[in-house]
């Protein structure tokens, strides 16, 4: 009987998570639908296929943007360039909240700072990261704390990123198209 007492709350909790993920959440009110987000594509210069990419987004939030957080995880391979380079596409955050994007490859962290001008039509040009630091430096926590850091120039084999602004609802629709294997325009090499 005790097993059922422990399992039942867990199942209720899990079913609530699944249903809120699968169904359109109640937060998709008109204001949320109109929220503009920075969308990033990160390109790896090598033509060696890579399925996942470690990404950390450092952002502000809360009243007046006075709080900071790190959203980290793995992004799955989304596309390939016309020359076969792996491209990963994902939503970063609202432009006003964007502090840094950190891409971790092997033992290195590549830090991208927010671009000055992000187009709302089409994509920006591919840009190099601002710096390359050892992963042991924990760049996400350094930026989260607002500390200065050594800006080590990245080499020619560093990943590159490009950006665009999109209403988050439009991006949700684009993701659904992607799941149906409807490709977007050809992606130029980085």
C-alpha positions in Angstrom: 0.0 0.0 0.0 2.8 2.4 0.8 4.2 2.0 -2.8 0.9 3.3 -4.2 1.0 6.3 -1.9 4.4 7.3 -3.2 3.7 6.5 -6.9 0.3 8.2 -7.2 1.6 11.8 -6.4 4.5 11.2 -8.7 2.2 10.1 -11.5 -0.1 13.1 -10.9 2.9 15.4 -11.0 4.3 13.9 -14.2 0.9 13.9 -16.0 0.5 17.6 -15.2 4.0 18.3 -16.7 3.2 16.3 -19.8 -0.2 17.8 -20.4 1.1 21.4 -20.0 3.9 20.6 -22.5 1.7 19.0 -25.1 -1.2 21.3 -24.9 -1.1 25.0 -25.6 -0.4 26.5 -22.2 -2.8 29.1 -20.8 0.0 31.7 -20.9 -0.5 31.9 -24.7 -2.6 35.0 -24.2 -2.3 37.7 -26.9 0.4 39.5 -25.0 2.6 36.3 -24.8 1.9 35.6 -28.5 3.3 39.0 -29.4 6.5 38.7 -27.3 9.6 39.2 -29.5 12.5 36.8 -28.9 16.0 36.5 -30.3 16.4 33.3 -32.3 19.9 32.0 -32.7 21.5 29.6 -35.2 24.9 28.3 -34.2 27.1 26.8 -36.9 30.1 24.5 -36.4 32.8 25.1 -39.0 33.6 21.4 -39.3 31.6 19.2 -41.6 31.7 16.4 -39.0 28.1 15.8 -38.0 27.3 16.6 -34.4 23.9 15.7 -32.9 23.9 17.8 -29.7 25.4 21.1 -28.6 25.8 22.3 -25.1 24.3 25.8 -24.7 23.9 28.3 -21.8 21.8 31.4 -22.0 22.6 34.1 -19.5 19.7 36.5 -19.1 18.0 39.0 -16.8 14.4 38.8 -15.6 12.1 40.1 -13.0 10.9 43.6 -12.2 13.3 46.0 -13.9 15.5 43.1 -15.1 17.4 43.2 -11.8 17.7 39.4 -11.5 19.9 37.1 -13.5 19.6 33.4 -14.4 21.3 30.8 -16.5 19.3 28.5 -18.7 21.5 25.6 -19.8 21.1 22.4 -21.6 21.6 20.7 -24.9 20.2 21.7 -28.3 19.6 19.1 -31.0 21.0 19.3 -34.5 18.4 21.3 -36.5 19.8 21.9 -40.0 22.9 21.8 -42.1 24.5 24.5 -44.2 24.8 24.1 -48.0 28.3 22.7 -47.4 27.2 20.2 -44.7 28.1 22.1 -41.5 26.0 21.3 -38.4 23.5 24.1 -37.5 21.6 24.3 -34.2 18.6 26.7 -33.9 16.9 27.8 -30.7 15.2 30.6 -29.0 17.5 32.6 -26.7 15.3 35.1 -24.8 13.8 38.6 -25.2 16.3 41.1 -26.7 16.2 43.3 -23.6 17.1 40.3 -21.3 19.9 38.8 -23.5 23.3 39.0 -21.6 25.3 36.2 -23.2 25.2 32.9 -25.1 27.8 30.4 -24.2 28.5 27.4 -26.4 30.6 24.6 -24.9 32.6 22.4 -27.2 35.0 19.8 -25.7 37.0 21.7 -23.1 36.2 25.2 -24.3 33.5 27.8 -23.7 32.8 30.2 -26.6 31.1 33.4 -25.4 28.8 35.4 -27.7 27.5 38.8 -26.5 24.2 40.3 -27.7 24.4 41.6 -31.2 23.8 45.3 -31.7 21.4 45.0 -34.5 19.2 41.9 -34.9 17.1 41.9 -38.1 13.4 41.1 -37.9 13.4 40.0 -41.5 16.0 37.4 -42.5 19.1 36.6 -40.5 22.2 38.6 -39.4 25.6 37.7 -40.8 27.5 34.9 -39.1 29.6 36.3 -36.2 32.5 35.0 -34.3 32.3 34.6 -30.5 33.7 37.4 -28.4 36.0 35.1 -26.6 37.2 31.5 -26.1 37.9 30.4 -22.5 38.6 27.0 -20.9 35.4 25.4 -19.7 36.9 25.2 -16.2 36.6 29.0 -16.1 32.8 28.6 -15.8 32.0 31.6 -18.0 28.2 31.4 -17.4 28.7 32.0 -13.7 31.3 34.8 -14.3 28.8 36.6 -16.6 25.9 35.8 -14.2 27.8 37.5 -11.4 28.6 40.5 -13.6 32.4 39.9 -13.3 35.0 40.9 -15.9 36.9 38.2 -17.7 39.8 37.6 -20.0 38.7 38.1 -23.7 40.8 35.4 -25.4 40.3 35.7 -29.2 38.8 32.5 -30.7 40.6 30.7 -33.4 39.4 30.1 -37.0 37.6 26.8 -36.0 35.3 28.6 -33.5 31.6 28.2 -33.9 29.7 31.1 -35.3 26.2 32.4 -34.6 23.6 34.5 -36.4 20.4 35.9 -35.1 16.9 37.2 -36.0 13.9 38.6 -34.1 10.7 36.6 -34.2 7.4 36.8 -32.4 7.5 33.7 -30.1 4.2 32.4 -31.5 5.5 32.5 -35.0 8.6 30.6 -33.8 6.3 28.0 -32.3 4.6 27.5 -35.7 8.0 27.3 -37.4 9.1 24.5 -35.0 5.9 22.6 -35.9 6.8 23.0 -39.6 10.3 21.7 -38.8 8.9 18.6 -37.1 7.0 18.0 -40.3 10.3 18.2 -42.2 9.4 21.4 -44.1 12.8 22.9 -44.6 13.5 26.6 -44.5 15.7 28.4 -47.0 19.2 27.1 -47.7 21.6 28.1 -44.9 24.9 29.6 -46.1 28.2 28.2 -44.8 29.6 29.9 -41.7 
